[in-house]
């Protein structure tokens, strides 16, 4: 009985071992036949395009003409003909000052001129008669000389009266305040009915030209040769004004042209001031506003461009990982230009890097020359980003 029981137990054990071996064997065989897994990476092709180069600085928007309107004579402000924020043209009438006293003075000067002209006319007639009589000694030479002096005196009186009229007319013109420039009226400081004085420093309001407008900015002094070259170029250098310091995320406010550089370098900061002029019909630039200025210095024609993270820094030189089938090669490159958005590269051997060459963009930390890779697609990440609320 015991012998039969041992046989049954042995048979059960053998059966269990056989089943377990049968289940484990395919997995072991599968692991044995499966090749090594590739290192996951993202790749990007090399692009060939024209790349403009820029130098950047922080600038302040300035009006080309900004005028504080002040009275040129003392008097009561009788009328304001413009509103705050109104756009005016050069020569537009903006305000009036009481002119009654000046008009009275002008009328008086005109009356005095008429009287002096009448007296001069009589004196000239007498002088002419005396000259005829003096030929036959009909009148003494003394009388002729006195008449000549009287005529000259009356001529001077006429000239003085004419000057008085001109001065009164100038004073009268000051009672009508006109805009000296085309621009936008600022906040009003004085209401109609107030007595204005020439010595008032505050002024009535300001008129600021908005279009065109300028931006003044500073650049390091080592950019002086570049700026001089740009100013001497046949066509003005392009200047972009942005709301922030990053061209991709910032708002482009306006595009203008480089106009001038200052005549000296600041000894304190080692910077050089420059000025650009912008068309500002949409009023995107406002006087006093701080903007980021980018001056285009050159254009790299047909440059080979990759994202900045593609290029790796070695002990002696830069290099990139080039995709070769399911493996990668390490290729040394030269970095011709680099910023936060792109890098211009060139192979040490020009044939190594060309337009369309596929390079590793992410995942370089685990790579080495000859390593096997698995290229990941960017589409799932993009799809996930679209699904997120």
Secondary structure as GFF3:
##gff-version 3
##sequence-region A 1 389
A	DSSP	alpha_helix	2	33	.	.	.	ID=ss1
A	DSSP	beta_strand	39	45	.	.	.	ID=ss2
A	DSSP	beta_strand	47	63	.	.	.	ID=ss3
A	DSSP	beta_strand	66	69	.	.	.	ID=ss4
A	DSSP	beta_strand	75	80	.	.	.	ID=ss5
A	DSSP	beta_strand	87	88	.	.	.	ID=ss6
A	DSSP	beta_strand	93	97	.	.	.	ID=ss7
A	DSSP	alpha_helix	100	135	.	.	.	ID=ss8
A	DSSP	alpha_helix	141	174	.	.	.	ID=ss9
A	DSSP	beta_strand	176	178	.	.	.	ID=ss10
A	DSSP	beta_strand	183	185	.	.	.	ID=ss11
A	DSSP	beta_strand	195	196	.	.	.	ID=ss12
A	DSSP	beta_strand	205	208	.	.	.	ID=ss13
A	DSSP	beta_strand	213	220	.	.	.	ID=ss14
A	DSSP	three_ten_helix	221	223	.	.	.	ID=ss15
A	DSSP	alpha_helix	224	231	.	.	.	ID=ss16
A	DSSP	beta_strand	238	242	.	.	.	ID=ss17
A	DSSP	beta_strand	252	265	.	.	.	ID=ss18
A	DSSP	beta_strand	271	278	.	.	.	ID=ss19
A	DSSP	beta_strand	290	306	.	.	.	ID=ss20
A	DSSP	three_ten_helix	308	310	.	.	.	ID=ss21
A	DSSP	beta_strand	312	313	.	.	.	ID=ss22
A	DSSP	beta_strand	318	324	.	.	.	ID=ss23
A	DSSP	beta_strand	327	338	.	.	.	ID=ss24
A	DSSP	beta_strand	343	347	.	.	.	ID=ss25
A	DSSP	three_ten_helix	350	352	.	.	.	ID=ss26
A	DSSP	beta_strand	358	362	.	.	.	ID=ss27
A	DSSP	three_ten_helix	364	366	.	.	.	ID=ss28
A	DSSP	beta_strand	373	375	.	.	.	ID=ss29
A	DSSP	alpha_helix	379	387	.	.	.	ID=ss30
###
